[in-house]
């Protein structure tokens, strides 16, 4: 009886959040080392299936940098990075597109289906929904730096995403966009997820990562910060507390918040059911960022 009552209490606690988020969009970005752990991926996808089952409208966005790097190396191509971004020539783009769409996206769709959910891959080989432009950076002298076929998201096919989600199907989006000429562009998955969340008017943007959140001291787990504002995040970026690979993720989060996304969460995909704990319980486990 005690065990049964314990389960009932959990359901009652979750009910408030289920009601609040019903019919609301949540963009979940899965990538990095999290994609390299099969059990973690299965648990995360089980959480996404649960969210759809109780009335939320999840959109799954994924990258696949490590898998792309392996395939590029196998093809004998020397990787080249410019200001932390992969230079993408036509051959590298071909490999990245194949890995993201035919391997990772297809696998995620199949895993969702095996867990009782419905999913469809929306990408260049099926139904493209991400629109983009080429991205150029500037060097210290203000000169433009060419990154090849690297881009950023400028628009989405909202009608397609709305239709899929209303049908009880989970859209799975690799981070490949289409430009105005119909060519493919390799897009950073964090910035793609943030752009999608902003354009669709998502209630939440969740980054499932291989770290528990943002730390004031990355060597001290007790310094995990559960709650941050936009202003405080900019201070932490400015003083170097938020550094290296976390910077583009947080900057993408801030861009999304500034145009209306309700909250951004950074959580550890390796913690069992971290997504449900963060969204449907009174006490989150990662870092939430609010406007």
C-alpha positions, 0 to 999 in steps of 0.5 A: 500500500505504501508503494502504491500511495507513493506512486499516486503522490507522484502522479498528483504532483505531476498533474499540475504541470501536465495541465499547465503544459498541455498543448504547449510546445517544448523543443528538446535538443539531444546531442553531444556525448549524450548521443553516444550512450544508448541507454541514456538515449532510450531513457530520454526518448521514453520521456519524450514519448511520455510528454506527448502522451500527456498532451505536450507537443515535443519537437526533438532536434539533434546534432551528431558531431562525433559521429560526423567526425568519425565518418569524415575521418574514415573518408580520409578528410582532414577536419578543419575548424574555424572559431570552433565551427566545422568548416564544411566543404561539399564532401563533408556536407554530403557525409554530415547529411547522410549521418544526420538523416539516414543514421541518427535521425532514422535510429531515433525515429525507430527507437521512439516507435519501439517505445510506443510513440509515433515519430517522423523525421523531417529533413532534406531527404523527406520533408524539409522544414528548416530554412537557412542562410550561409553563416560568415564570421569575422576575424580580428580585423573585421574581415569575413571568414568563409565557413563553406556550407555552414548556415543558421536557421532563418525560418521554419515550415510551421504548418508542417510542424503544427500538423505533425504535432496535432496528429500525435506524432513527434517530429525529429529534426536533424540540424540541416537547413535548406537555403533559398537555392535549395542547397543544404547547410550544416547548422549548429544543433544548439542554435538550430534548436533555439531558433526553432523554439523561438519561431514556434513559440515554445514554452520550453527549450531543453538542452539534454547534454552530458553535463548537469547544468551550469557551475560557478566552479566546474571542479566543484559539483556543489556549485551547480546553479539551479536558476539563472536570469538573462542578466546573470548569464551575461555576467557569467559569460563576461567573467569567464565562468561560462566558457568554451563549449557552453558559451554558444549553448547559453547564448542560443538560450538567451536569444530564444528567451529574448523573443518569448520562449518561456524557460530554457533548461540545461540538464544531464541526459545520463541521469535517468528520466532527467527530462521528466524530473525537470519538467513535471516535478516541483524540484528540478535537477539542472539549470533553468534560465529565465527572462 
